[in-house]
Structures are given as C-alpha cells and as structure tokens.
Amino acid sequence: MSMVELVVVLTLGGGVWFWFDSLKARETGIEAARRACLREAVQFLDETVVGHGLRLVRDANGRVVLRRAFEFEYSVSGDDRHVGSVVLEGREVVLVDVSAHRLSRRAVVIDLHGSRRDD
C-alpha cells in the first residue's frame, strides 16, 4: 500500500468514526434534553437537538475531548417556544439549560417616558 492510499484510508476511517461518534453524541443530547424537560415539567418540542458548536477541550481528567453544544426548543404552555441547550464533553453531559422561560417572564418594559418597570 502506498503512502497516498494509506492517507486516504485513514482519512475515510476518521470521517466514518466522526460521523458515528456525532450520531451517538446527538442521541445523548436528545436524551439529556428530554430528561431536563420532564424534570422542569415543560414540553420538549420536535424531539430533536441541533448542533450548535464543536471544539477541542480538556476534560476534568486532562484528556483532550470534543465539546459539542446542541440547542433544542421547548414550550411551557404549548403556545410558546423557548431555546434550551445541552453541552457534552466527550460522552459526558456537562450542562443542560432550560431556564429561558423563566427569564422571559421577567422582561423589562420601558414606557413612552423612558422609565423602566418590571413585569
């Protein structure tokens, strides 16, 4: 096997590994989002997550792993949509955020005279 063939095979193998690893990470993200929505008593919309970021980081043990960020949508009443997020480092879920609905309820309203009041 020539050097070019070896590089092509290794590149294809790396691509296939990355694809399968990404599918497994996505499944983990969906399950983490589903559990968080159940815990918060909100509806997990569309039953899916969308990749939002990918980078190399060091985990708690000092190993280099892929950090993947996902976003998902959820609803409190069925008439609204809020964005939540899940962050994985390697296979470990390190963050699940479903607090957007709490923040939107505390919106600040500015009246015509420029004064602020909290709703």
C-alpha positions as CSV (number, residue, x, y, z in Angstrom):
1,M,0.0,0.0,0.0
2,S,1.4,3.4,-1.0
3,M,1.6,6.4,1.3
4,V,-1.3,8.1,-0.6
5,E,-3.5,5.1,-0.3
6,L,-2.8,4.9,3.4
7,V,-3.6,8.6,3.9
8,V,-6.9,8.1,2.0
9,V,-7.9,5.1,4.0
10,L,-7.0,6.8,7.3
11,T,-8.9,9.9,6.3
12,L,-12.0,7.9,5.3
13,G,-11.8,5.9,8.5
14,G,-11.6,9.1,10.6
15,G,-14.5,10.5,8.8
16,V,-16.7,7.4,9.4
17,W,-15.6,7.4,13.1
18,F,-16.5,11.1,13.4
19,W,-19.9,10.6,11.8
20,F,-20.8,7.6,14.1
21,D,-19.5,9.5,17.2
22,S,-21.6,12.5,16.2
23,L,-24.7,10.4,15.9
24,K,-24.1,8.9,19.4
25,A,-23.4,12.4,20.9
26,R,-26.7,13.6,19.3
27,E,-28.6,10.7,20.9
28,T,-27.1,11.6,24.2
29,G,-28.0,15.2,23.8
30,I,-31.6,14.3,22.9
31,E,-31.9,12.1,26.0
32,A,-30.5,14.8,28.2
33,A,-32.9,17.4,26.8
34,R,-35.8,15.0,27.2
35,R,-34.9,14.3,30.9
36,A,-34.5,18.1,31.6
37,C,-37.8,18.9,30.1
38,L,-39.5,16.2,32.2
39,R,-37.8,17.5,35.3
40,E,-39.0,21.1,34.6
41,A,-42.5,20.0,33.5
42,V,-42.2,21.6,30.1
43,Q,-42.8,20.1,26.6
44,F,-39.8,19.0,24.6
45,L,-40.7,20.2,21.1
46,D,-39.7,18.4,17.9
47,E,-38.0,15.7,19.9
48,T,-34.6,16.7,18.5
49,V,-31.5,18.8,19.1
50,V,-29.5,20.8,16.6
51,G,-25.7,21.0,16.7
52,H,-24.5,24.5,17.7
53,G,-20.8,24.2,18.2
54,L,-17.8,21.8,18.2
55,R,-14.3,22.3,19.6
56,L,-11.5,20.5,21.3
57,V,-11.2,21.0,25.1
58,R,-9.6,19.2,28.1
59,D,-11.9,17.3,30.4
60,A,-11.7,17.1,34.2
61,N,-9.0,14.4,33.8
62,G,-6.9,16.5,31.4
63,R,-7.7,14.4,28.3
64,V,-8.4,16.2,25.1
65,V,-12.1,15.6,24.1
66,L,-14.6,17.1,21.7
67,R,-17.0,19.6,23.3
68,R,-20.3,19.6,21.4
69,A,-23.1,22.1,22.0
70,F,-26.7,21.5,21.0
71,E,-29.8,23.6,21.1
72,F,-33.4,22.4,21.4
73,E,-36.8,24.0,21.7
74,Y,-39.3,23.5,24.5
75,S,-42.7,25.0,25.5
76,V,-44.3,25.9,28.8
77,S,-47.9,26.3,27.6
78,G,-47.9,24.9,24.1
79,D,-48.3,28.3,22.6
80,D,-44.7,29.5,23.1
81,R,-41.2,28.3,22.1
82,H,-38.0,28.7,24.2
83,V,-34.5,27.6,23.3
84,G,-32.6,25.3,25.7
85,S,-29.1,24.0,25.3
86,V,-27.0,20.9,26.1
87,V,-23.2,20.7,26.2
88,L,-21.3,17.4,26.1
89,E,-17.6,16.9,26.7
90,G,-16.8,13.6,25.1
91,R,-19.7,11.4,26.2
92,E,-20.4,13.3,29.4
93,V,-23.2,15.8,29.7
94,V,-21.7,18.8,31.4
95,L,-24.6,21.4,31.0
96,V,-28.3,21.3,30.3
97,D,-30.1,24.7,30.3
98,V,-33.9,25.1,30.3
99,S,-34.1,28.5,32.0
100,A,-35.2,30.7,29.1
101,H,-38.8,30.5,30.0
102,R,-38.1,31.9,33.5
103,L,-36.1,34.8,32.0
104,S,-38.8,35.8,29.5
105,R,-41.3,36.2,32.4
106,R,-39.1,38.8,34.0
107,A,-39.0,41.0,30.9
108,V,-38.4,44.7,31.5
109,V,-40.9,47.1,30.0
110,I,-39.9,50.7,29.1
111,D,-42.9,53.1,28.8
112,L,-43.0,56.1,26.5
113,H,-41.5,58.4,29.1
114,G,-38.3,56.3,29.3
115,S,-38.9,54.9,32.8
116,R,-38.5,51.2,33.4
117,R,-40.7,48.9,35.3
118,D,-40.5,45.1,35.8
119,D,-43.4,43.0,34.6
